[in-house]
Structure formats: structure tokens, C-alpha cells
Amino acid sequence: MKQKTRDEQLELVARNIEGWDRDDVSALWHGGVIFIKHKHLGENEPVFNREEVEAKRREITGEPDDKDAPEWAKFKCQDSDGLWKRFALMPFDFTPDEYSNGGVWGSTSGKVAEASRGEVIGDWRDTLKPVVRETKKQETRDELLSALARNIEDMKTTDNSRFATADVLFRGSEMYLSCCGSEFSIKEIYDRQQKLRNEPSDALAPDWAKWKGQCANGIWEWYRDKAAPNTEKGFFEAGNGVAATIDGKYFKGEVIGDWRDTLKPVIREAKAQAQEEVSQDNRTAIPEKLLNAIQESVDKTRNMQGNGLESSYYLVTMPISSVSINPDTLEVSFMIEEYIEHGLNNDFDRGNIAKANHRIGRKGNKTKYETNKIRHSAGRIDLKNK
């Protein structure tokens, strides 16, 4: 008699383990391991653990994995023709009769769905079993904070329903998010996001650098000029880009959201605070045309105050430290986050509307995607103000 391979022996065990006469088997279960010595297996004593026998049996029968089961599914079982089905309620076995060709499982109510098909081993009526779901480990506050930092930009969309029930709270002038039984300040969420991204401090920027951004591979770079993203290559197009490093190591971190949205101006105040104070004589002189432009701006502000326009609904006031001024073109730039903070008082939903509106025509997302975000956030504002 030809000696069977171990896989052939395993298949034989998987097919027959429940039907074999125990007198022909030296030991059935022992400490979670099956020790088999049976006349059909030859002279050797193959050893199979519980997991590999059950896995082989599932392979033969085509039993569906419980990880793929829908939330409503509570039971699964196999018909006499090999079809596996999932049920929301306990099903009943219907034996063959004049109206059917074989035995089937059925239910008079509740959801039912076909799952897979395979060979029937033994009695099909013995296949009924509950759907077993893995118990999810309770997340710590620190794990939740990281999850929020990774999803804060899109947490209110239907694609990320995990935080869809988060509430916005205020403690004095600071905004918090309450979700999953914990509260998190907006500041700590964005601080964690910066840590996960491993974003370099502006204090480390070379003197010539005016912009920084994170490429699709997670590496941060400094740029002299505002760079354009190359979507196909995954980096910002700039002939003067240099990777941000410290002690020869790259600043590389997680890419959270769209890497193309990471480009931002270097804020020189951060660098000035990190360095020793330089004397007035060593500072770069402010061009006269910039001084004139600032004076004109101050005069305009005084004129608005004199005419009562400083209380206009359409006026947005923010500190000068929140904007960047190009001394050559006299253009003022600021990040949309500055507008959200100073113009919208850090309101979460109004901020989402502002960002989605700003991205229309500027990003790879379709206009419909952004307008849906605007509608979603506008609806939340309506609900909060009813």
C-alpha cells in the first residue's frame, strides 16, 4: 500500500474525523492537538493540530469566513446541495419533500443571504452554527487621539462613520470634540497630527526656504518658491527643493489625507524665536515700497473705523502674524486655517464648508464631491440651530 502524503492524510482526517469509530483512533483530542493512528493512514502516526484540521475542513466545504459576514448575520449553515447561507434569525431545516429536490435551511422572517458553496461532509443538518465575531480591543485615549488626528479632515463624511456622532464642545474659547467616551481639544488633535506627520519645525528651515511640503512618500522638503504638485510622480515640482533633514536623517512621517494639501509657507517668527535675538543693525531692511503699502493699509483701516465699517458682517480681522507678505509683489497670503480660526471662530462645520469651497477647481476631487461636503456640513449647522 502506497504511503499517503501528509496533506493527503490531513484531508482524510478532515473529511472523516467526526464519523470515525473512536476504537480505531488512538486519541481524538488531546491538549488542543489531534494524535491520529488509524488503519487508513498507514503505519506512521501523523500529528495535526486543531486549527489545521478545521482549516482543511473549511476549505473542502467552502464554509464562509465570519470576518466577511454582514452585521445583521447571526447564523450560517449549509444546504444539502452544498450552498452556504447566512441568517439573521435561527433557521429551520426542511427535509426533502414533494416540493423540493433536497434538504434546505430556511426562515419565515429576517434577512437571508447566500454566501458560498462547497462539498457537503457528513449530515448537512449538522452544519448550523453561530457567526462568531472577534471582540474588538478597547482603544485607549491615546489610540483614539491618533485616530482622530488621521481622520479629522474628513471625519464627518459618510466614508468615515466611526466619528460621525462626535459632538463639538466649547471650554471657554477653546473647542473640543467629544466622541467614543472621551474629549479632545482641537489643538491636541492637530498637535498629534503634526507629530504623526513628523513635520519639521519652521525654526529648522534654511534661510532661503519660504515653503515646505510633504511628498507622497512621506518625506518633507523645503522650497524657495511655491511649488506645484506632480500627481503622477508624487512630489512637488521645484528646481530648488531640498529634503528636510536633521543629523543626516530625513523628516519622514505618515501621509494624512492628500499629500498635495501639505504645502504651506514657512513662518519666520518660529525661526526667530528659536534663534538668538539678532541686533537691529543686522536685520534685513524693509523695502520702502512695502513700508508705503503698510502705511496705506493702516490709513485704510483708520478710515473704515471712522465710517463704522469695522463692524461689517463681511470684514475678517486676523493678526498680522497670521499672514505672510511678499516684499517683492506686496501680496498677502494666509492659510485657510487662519481664516477658519479668526474669521469663523474655529467653527468645525463652517470650517469644513470653507475648505471644501476653496478646493473646488484646485484639487483632483470632483466638484460634486466637494459640494456634497458643503451640503452635509450645512445640514449639520441647520440641525444645531433649530
DAUR-V949701 format. One record per helix or strand of 3 or more residues. SS is the DSSP state (~ for helix, > for strand). FROM is the first residue (numbers start at 1). LEN is the number of residues. If there is no record, write none. Layout:
# DAUR-V949701
SS:FROM:LEN  SS:FROM:LEN
This chain:
# DAUR-V949701
~:6:11  ~:22:3  >:33:3  ~:39:3  >:47:3  ~:50:12  ~:66:3  >:75:4  >:83:5  >:92:3  >:104:3  >:112:6  ~:124:3  ~:141:11  ~:158:6  >:167:5  >:174:6  >:182:4  ~:186:12  ~:202:3  >:211:4  >:219:5  >:228:3  >:235:3  ~:259:3  ~:268:7  ~:280:3  ~:288:19  ~:309:3  ~:320:3  ~:336:8  ~:348:12  ~:367:18
